[in-house]
Structure formats: structure tokens, C-alpha cells
Amino acid sequence: MRVGQRNAHHRQKRAKKIREKIRLVSSAGTGHFYTTEKNKRNMPGKFEIKKFDPVVRQHVIYKEAKIK
């Protein structure tokens, strides 16, 4: 075995991650948020979902934001 071939499998380029961690921020303005993952290939646009906000104790729309 030659020296150059010994670690050849370590030099392969890694694949891009399909799933991305996102933050769902409440539209009620309370500052409450959920964290989740989304598949970038299946859902390329911004994610919106109706979830419970415990601060206002109602179901409100949560919108996608980047995790800092």
C-alpha cells in the first residue's frame, strides 16, 4: 500500500445537509419561539404554521426565522 492511498477515503467531499434547523417565531410579538428542522429540498420557501403560544394562551401563526 502506498502512502498516498492510505488516507484516500478521508479526502472525499462531504454531501450538503438537506435538513436545516430553523426557528419558528410567534407573530403575536411575545418573543416565544419553537425550534425544528425542515427539509430544504421539499420546502424551499418560508415555513408558516399555526401553533400554541403559551404567553398569550392562544393559537397563533409562527413564521420561520434563522437560528442565530
N, CA, C and O atoms as a DFTB+ gen file, in Angstrom:
272 C
 N C O
     1  1       0.848      -1.172       0.000
     2  2       0.000       0.000       0.000
     3  2       0.901       1.244       0.000
     4  3       1.821       1.362       0.809
     5  1       0.618       2.146      -0.904
     6  2       1.395       3.377      -0.979
     7  2       0.879       4.390       0.039
     8  3      -0.268       4.318       0.481
     9  1       1.726       5.312       0.394
    10  2       1.374       6.303       1.412
    11  2       0.215       7.175       0.950
    12  3      -0.647       7.512       1.761
    13  1       0.164       7.550      -0.313
    14  2      -0.892       8.413      -0.826
    15  2      -2.256       7.753      -0.839
    16  3      -3.270       8.449      -0.792
    17  1      -2.312       6.444      -0.901
    18  2      -3.592       5.739      -0.972
    19  2      -4.159       5.402       0.402
    20  3      -5.339       5.073       0.523
    21  1      -3.347       5.480       1.413
    22  2      -3.775       5.045       2.737
    23  2      -4.959       5.867       3.266
    24  3      -5.888       5.300       3.841
    25  1      -4.938       7.162       3.084
    26  2      -5.993       8.020       3.616
    27  2      -6.847       8.619       2.508
    28  3      -7.391       9.710       2.679
    29  1      -6.974       7.947       1.404
    30  2      -7.723       8.485       0.263
    31  2      -9.203       8.653       0.591
    32  3      -9.831       9.590       0.098
    33  1      -9.767       7.784       1.399
    34  2     -11.192       7.878       1.709
    35  2     -11.507       9.078       2.606
    36  3     -12.665       9.490       2.673
    37  1     -10.526       9.647       3.289
    38  2     -10.760      10.808       4.151
    39  2     -10.829      12.112       3.364
    40  3     -11.307      13.120       3.886
    41  1     -10.364      12.109       2.126
    42  2     -10.321      13.331       1.333
    43  2     -11.566      13.545       0.494
    44  3     -11.639      14.528      -0.244
    45  1     -12.536      12.670       0.579
    46  2     -13.748      12.823      -0.219
    47  2     -14.563      13.993       0.305
    48  3     -14.610      14.245       1.509
    49  1     -15.203      14.703      -0.612
    50  2     -16.017      15.855      -0.252
    51  2     -17.328      15.373       0.360
    52  3     -17.947      14.435      -0.143
    53  1     -17.747      16.014       1.442
    54  2     -18.995      15.633       2.103
    55  2     -20.188      16.219       1.368
    56  3     -20.091      17.257       0.713
    57  1     -21.310      15.533       1.490
    58  2     -22.548      15.996       0.858
    59  2     -23.143      17.141       1.674
    60  3     -22.922      17.235       2.881
    61  1     -23.905      18.013       0.999
    62  2     -24.591      19.105       1.689
    63  2     -25.703      18.531       2.556
    64  3     -26.307      17.515       2.215
    65  1     -25.963      19.180       3.662
    66  2     -27.055      18.746       4.528
    67  2     -28.378      19.156       3.897
    68  3     -28.543      20.298       3.468
    69  1     -29.312      18.225       3.843
    70  2     -30.626      18.504       3.270
    71  2     -31.518      19.162       4.314
    72  3     -32.289      20.067       3.996
    73  1     -31.413      18.709       5.556
    74  2     -32.246      19.256       6.625
    75  2     -31.536      20.442       7.268
    76  3     -30.329      20.416       7.506
    77  1     -32.324      21.482       7.543
    78  2     -31.790      22.709       8.119
    79  2     -32.551      23.029       9.399
    80  3     -33.777      22.925       9.428
    81  1     -31.844      23.414      10.455
    82  2     -32.502      23.806      11.701
    83  2     -33.062      25.208      11.523
    84  3     -32.385      26.104      11.017
    85  1     -34.317      25.386      11.950
    86  2     -34.968      26.690      11.835
    87  2     -35.617      27.060      13.155
    88  3     -35.800      26.222      14.038
    89  1     -35.957      28.327      13.266
    90  2     -36.634      28.855      14.443
    91  2     -37.999      29.349      13.992
    92  3     -38.100      30.076      13.004
    93  1     -39.049      28.961      14.708
    94  2     -40.400      29.429      14.418
    95  2     -40.756      30.494      15.451
    96  3     -40.875      30.194      16.639
    97  1     -40.928      31.740      15.000
    98  2     -41.164      32.878      15.888
    99  2     -42.640      33.243      15.857
   100  3     -43.256      33.276      14.792
   101  1     -43.203      33.515      17.025
   102  2     -44.618      33.861      17.157
   103  2     -44.917      35.198      16.493
   104  3     -44.156      36.156      16.631
   105  1     -46.038      35.253      15.769
   106  2     -46.454      36.503      15.132
   107  2     -47.199      37.411      16.110
   108  3     -47.538      38.542      15.764
   109  1     -47.459      36.926      17.335
   110  2     -48.141      37.733      18.346
   111  2     -47.205      38.753      18.988
   112  3     -47.655      39.630      19.725
   113  1     -45.912      38.642      18.713
   114  2     -44.954      39.601      19.250
   115  2     -44.548      39.345      20.685
   116  3     -44.064      40.252      21.362
   117  1     -44.737      38.126      21.160
   118  2     -44.405      37.793      22.548
   119  2     -42.946      37.393      22.715
   120  3     -42.441      37.366      23.837
   121  1     -42.269      37.086      21.630
   122  2     -40.889      36.632      21.712
   123  2     -40.767      35.127      21.865
   124  3     -39.656      34.597      21.872
   125  1     -41.887      34.430      21.987
   126  2     -41.861      32.974      22.119
   127  2     -41.508      32.346      20.776
   128  3     -41.911      32.842      19.724
   129  1     -40.744      31.242      20.820
   130  2     -40.366      30.562      19.587
   131  2     -40.235      29.068      19.821
   132  3     -40.024      28.614      20.945
   133  1     -40.364      28.319      18.744
   134  2     -40.098      26.884      18.710
   135  2     -38.903      26.675      17.791
   136  3     -38.647      27.496      16.909
   137  1     -38.164      25.579      17.991
   138  2     -37.115      25.202      17.047
   139  2     -37.496      23.869      16.430
   140  3     -38.081      23.009      17.088
   141  1     -37.157      23.709      15.161
   142  2     -37.469      22.482      14.442
   143  2     -36.530      22.374      13.249
   144  3     -35.667      23.228      13.049
   145  1     -36.701      21.339      12.475
   146  2     -35.923      21.149      11.253
   147  2     -36.865      21.107      10.070
   148  3     -38.027      20.719      10.195
   149  1     -36.345      21.514       8.908
   150  2     -37.135      21.385       7.689
   151  2     -36.240      20.851       6.590
   152  3     -35.027      21.059       6.598
   153  1     -36.850      20.167       5.653
   154  2     -36.152      19.635       4.502
   155  2     -36.110      20.729       3.438
   156  3     -37.150      21.121       2.909
   157  1     -34.904      21.227       3.119
   158  2     -34.766      22.330       2.169
   159  2     -35.188      21.933       0.760
   160  3     -35.638      22.775      -0.018
   161  1     -35.045      20.670       0.434
   162  2     -35.393      20.204      -0.913
   163  2     -36.910      20.157      -1.112
   164  3     -37.400      20.519      -2.182
   165  1     -37.660      19.716      -0.094
   166  2     -39.116      19.604      -0.201
   167  2     -39.831      20.919       0.072
   168  3     -40.908      21.160      -0.473
   169  1     -39.246      21.775       0.910
   170  2     -39.887      23.031       1.312
   171  2     -38.913      24.190       1.105
   172  3     -38.320      24.671       2.071
   173  1     -38.738      24.644      -0.130
   174  2     -37.743      25.693      -0.382
   175  2     -38.155      27.075       0.121
   176  3     -37.289      27.916       0.362
   177  1     -39.456      27.333       0.287
   178  2     -39.932      28.649       0.718
   179  2     -39.931      28.798       2.227
   180  3     -39.477      27.916       2.955
   181  1     -40.452      29.941       2.687
   182  2     -40.558      30.203       4.129
   183  2     -41.677      29.350       4.727
   184  3     -42.720      29.146       4.106
   185  1     -41.442      28.864       5.927
   186  2     -42.347      27.949       6.603
   187  2     -43.254      28.730       7.548
   188  3     -42.768      29.553       8.324
   189  1     -44.566      28.488       7.495
   190  2     -45.546      29.085       8.405
   191  2     -46.450      27.983       8.926
   192  3     -46.862      27.100       8.175
   193  1     -46.758      28.038      10.214
   194  2     -47.636      27.035      10.811
   195  2     -48.346      27.665      12.011
   196  3     -47.810      28.562      12.662
   197  1     -49.541      27.189      12.290
   198  2     -50.312      27.683      13.426
   199  2     -50.017      26.777      14.623
   200  3     -50.256      25.570      14.570
   201  1     -49.496      27.371      15.704
   202  2     -49.145      26.632      16.911
   203  2     -49.595      27.419      18.142
   204  3     -49.985      28.582      18.044
   205  1     -49.531      26.763      19.295
   206  2     -49.970      27.377      20.546
   207  2     -48.873      28.266      21.126
   208  3     -47.725      27.840      21.258
   209  1     -49.228      29.495      21.468
   210  2     -48.317      30.422      22.140
   211  2     -48.720      30.471      23.613
   212  3     -49.780      31.008      23.933
   213  1     -47.901      29.926      24.519
   214  2     -48.281      29.875      25.933
   215  2     -48.309      31.243      26.614
   216  3     -48.922      31.385      27.672
   217  1     -47.662      32.245      26.036
   218  2     -47.652      33.574      26.650
   219  2     -49.027      34.225      26.532
   220  3     -49.539      34.777      27.506
   221  1     -49.632      34.163      25.332
   222  2     -50.969      34.738      25.136
   223  2     -52.067      33.690      25.271
   224  3     -53.254      34.012      25.224
   225  1     -51.660      32.431      25.439
   226  2     -52.571      31.295      25.607
   227  2     -53.572      31.181      24.459
   228  3     -54.768      30.988      24.679
   229  1     -53.065      31.304      23.231
   230  2     -53.871      31.169      22.021
   231  2     -53.035      30.509      20.938
   232  3     -51.807      30.462      21.017
   233  1     -53.723      30.000      19.925
   234  2     -53.045      29.504      18.738
   235  2     -52.795      30.690      17.813
   236  3     -53.721      31.421      17.464
   237  1     -51.545      30.873      17.424
   238  2     -51.169      31.971      16.529
   239  2     -50.269      31.420      15.429
   240  3     -49.795      30.287      15.513
   241  1     -50.040      32.221      14.408
   242  2     -49.168      31.815      13.305
   243  2     -47.715      32.026      13.717
   244  3     -47.343      33.085      14.222
   245  1     -46.908      31.001      13.489
   246  2     -45.468      31.066      13.720
   247  2     -44.787      31.093      12.362
   248  3     -45.134      30.316      11.473
   249  1     -43.813      31.994      12.200
   250  2     -43.107      32.145      10.932
   251  2     -41.644      31.765      11.102
   252  3     -41.055      31.935      12.169
   253  1     -41.077      31.248      10.023
   254  2     -39.695      30.785      10.029
   255  2     -38.713      31.943      10.145
   256  3     -38.884      32.993       9.525
   257  1     -37.677      31.722      10.959
   258  2     -36.562      32.659      11.073
   259  2     -35.284      31.837      11.207
   260  3     -35.329      30.669      11.593
   261  1     -34.167      32.439      10.893
   262  2     -32.883      31.753      11.005
   263  2     -32.488      31.622      12.470
   264  3     -32.801      32.488      13.287
   265  1     -31.797      30.530      12.797
   266  2     -31.234      30.359      14.130
   267  2     -29.927      31.134      14.160
   268  3     -29.082      30.972      13.279
   269  1     -29.763      31.971      15.165
   270  2     -28.561      32.817      15.258
   271  2     -27.384      32.043      15.781
   272  3     -26.294      32.597      15.923
